[in-house]
Amino acid sequence: MTILEFAKIIREQTGSRSEIVFRPLPEDDPKTRQPDITVARTRLGWEPRVGLAEGLTDTIRYFRAALTGV
């Protein structure tokens, strides 16, 4: 999943009409990212238990409550 795809999903789930703005990358920014949870899995026995959709829903709910005081 690209950052753009992720931003579009967040915008859709929040109902935001915010523009997605593209900025130049810093010089030292890695061009390719390949997140790997192997170390967490093997050393800590950690596995993700929440999918993207559920995690975003929970996160959006949390921040809405935190920002509105509800």
N, C-alpha and C positions, 0 to 999 in steps of 0.2 A: 504494500500500500504506500502510495506517495503522500507527502505532506499535504499536497493540494487535495488529494482525495479525502484525507482525514479532515482538513479544514472544511471541505464541502459538507461532509457528514455532520460535523459539529454545527455548522451554520444551519443546516436543515433541521437538526434536532432541537436547536434553541429557538428556531423561528426568526433568526437574525437576518437582516438585509444588509449587513455590513459588507463592504467591499473587501475582497481578498487582495492584499497589497504585496507585490513582489519587490524585494530589495536585493541588492548585490550581496553575495556571500562574502564573509570576511576572508582574507587571504589564507588563513590557516584552517579554514573549515574543511573537514573531510568531504571528499566528493562522493564517496560511496559509503553508506552505512549498512552494516549487516548485524543488527542486534542478535545476540545469542544468549539464551538463558541456561546453557549447558552447565556452567559453574554453579548457578543457583540450584539447579536440579540435582547435580551430583554431590555437591558439598553440603547443601542445606536441606535437600529433600523438598525443595519448593517447586510447586507447579501452579500456574495460573488457574484460578477456579471461576473467574468471572469473564464472560465474553465481552467483546468490544461494545456491542449495543447496550448490554446491561450495565457495564462499567460507566459508559458515557451518561446513561440515564441517571445513575446514582450520583455521579460527579456533578452533573448539571443541577440536579435537585439540591445537593449540598450547597453549591455556590449561590444558587438563587435564595435559599434560606439564609445563608450567611450575609448576603448583600442586602436583603430586605428585612432581616431581623425576625423572620417568621419561623 
